[in-house]
Amino acid sequence: MDLLLELLLLATSWIHVLLAPYTKVEESFNLHAVHDVLMYGVGHEALLNYDHFIFPGAVPRTFIGGLSLAWSSYPAILVAQKLGCVRDKSDLQIIVRLVLATANAMILCLIRRALSRRFGGPTSRFYVLLTCTQFHLPFWMGRTLPNMFALIPVNLALYFCVNRGPTSLRPSQRNFDRALALLVFTAAVFRSEVVLLLGPLALQALFYNYTTFGRLFKVGVLSGTASAAATILTDSYFWQRWPLWPELYGVYFNVIEGKSAEWGVSPFHTYFTACLPKLLLSSLPLSILGFLLDSRVREPMLPALAFVLLISSLGHKEWRFVVYVVPVFNIAAAKGASWLSSRRKSTVFGRLCFLVVIGLLCCNGFVTYMLTAASMHNYPGGEALSTFNNLYVAQENVHVHISNLASQTGASLFLHTHAPPYLPGLEVADASAAHNWTYNKTEHLSPKALSATSEVTHLIAEMDTFAVEAVESFDRWSLNTGLRGIVKQGLMDSIDALLHPLRMVKSEKLVILERKGA
Ligand SMILES: *[C@@H]1O[C@H](CO)[C@@H](O)[C@H](O)[C@H]1NC(C)=O
């Protein structure tokens, strides 16, 4: 039973990867880092080919996540290849994302085991059910956002804090040291905002005697120094800038220079009134119940709440900055749900409570279904490039220019399937896929300039550029974002219609253009 639930958690994260295989611009730094490490290796000359020198982004980011993911994906790629599951490079992107999803799912399963020990079986099971029926965490778990790398050590730290007997008052000294070291590492390497979680946790630890000040200081300094050394050595090398500590630079750039405000400022209460409800769905009311019921729930919740309060003081807000508290809220919610469902079934109140829990889980499921269906069609760039690759597979000498919108919505390097680099040792099952095409992502080129240069044979362009004169020299294929839906026929369509209580409104976003006479 419990093993089945753990498999359900893993399956949920995998299904989201398979349903929405393409990626967006926020994920692309790490995704392309993985691509480059896999394809070129990490040698000094290999660095010249790396994507981040062409598209560096606003601030440098760490390579530690991409490097670890690339190396840990390699065995999985070899196995998939032996099984004949790798047709071309785009399959590697899916494998890499599945590996990340698996890592995150495994830590969530560890937390489930700790909960089973501390709160009992029912709470641990509701924990899994609540997590699986939410949308954001399972959907993003397999996406290469820096926050999803950070989530692994943060959740592991949560596991170390919670993994103890039902009546134990504090985590063992060793487990607390581990949790602390992991959070320091995360803050130094992946996401500096984790410092705001670390601070309240350290205060709580001192107040309740989990540790002494001397030991806290020692573990913090040791882990901090080691993490700083790791990120400085790794990232100075990959960025060819000495010395570089990306997270520290990010803090300087975003907080001290106030650059993050340029991305938009939200009011103080946004996390509480918009982000958390969206992330937690029906875990939110249940978590309030759990919080009131059990002091063992309040213990991890207090630093999590303090974290959200503290980070609310930064003007620029995004849901992913607070994603780390979702597992903590889910613990509280699971406790609330198991309390409700364990009321005596012989009374009306008891049966009502049970129905409320079932109803809340169904609500989660419904919202997640709607959001998943919408998100699947939210990657026109990926759909367009993959259609393009199939459309012209028989053709050599293709030079396609990919618009900014397409690059940002799924046209990742892994989708350059008909151009080098090919993974060393990877035998492409479909030999016709191995061409020498040029995928051109040069930015700020007007349609006119593009049609004037003779080398570009095709465009993947934005819909609103369609009305310009340049188009005259190109034939046009328009691409609906919901292309998949068109490909499915007959029976599938009718099932589709039945399953969609609301019709999704789609619009054409991208067009594929071919030069006349090419
Ligand atoms: C991409 O296209 C532009 C405009 O035609 C051209 O100047 C540039 O050299 C091309 N880049 C590559 C890598 O071929």
The ligand as an SDF file (V2000), in Angstrom:
LIG
                    3D

 14 14  0  0  0  0  0  0  0  0999 V2000
   21.9790   33.8050  -38.6310 C   0  0  0  0  0  0  0  0  0  0  0  0
   21.3640   34.6580  -39.5590 O   0  0  0  0  0  0  0  0  0  0  0  0
   21.9410   35.9590  -39.6560 C   0  0  0  0  0  0  0  0  0  0  0  0
   21.1230   36.7710  -40.6320 C   0  0  0  0  0  0  0  0  0  0  0  0
   20.9640   36.1000  -41.8330 O   0  0  0  0  0  0  0  0  0  0  0  0
   23.4050   35.8450  -40.0890 C   0  0  0  0  0  0  0  0  0  0  0  0
   24.0050   37.1360  -40.1210 O   0  0  0  0  0  0  0  0  0  0  0  0
   24.1500   34.9460  -39.1210 C   0  0  0  0  0  0  0  0  0  0  0  0
   25.4680   34.7240  -39.5720 O   0  0  0  0  0  0  0  0  0  0  0  0
   23.4370   33.6010  -38.9960 C   0  0  0  0  0  0  0  0  0  0  0  0
   24.0800   32.7970  -37.9840 N   0  0  0  0  0  0  0  0  0  0  0  0
   24.5570   31.5960  -38.2220 C   0  0  0  0  0  0  0  0  0  0  0  0
   25.1190   30.8650  -37.0600 C   0  0  0  0  0  0  0  0  0  0  0  0
   24.5680   31.0810  -39.3200 O   0  0  0  0  0  0  0  0  0  0  0  0
  1  2  1  0
  1 10  1  0
  2  3  1  0
  3  4  1  0
  3  6  1  0
  4  5  1  0
  6  7  1  0
  6  8  1  0
  8  9  1  0
  8 10  1  0
 10 11  1  0
 11 12  1  0
 12 13  1  0
 12 14  2  0
M  END
$$$$
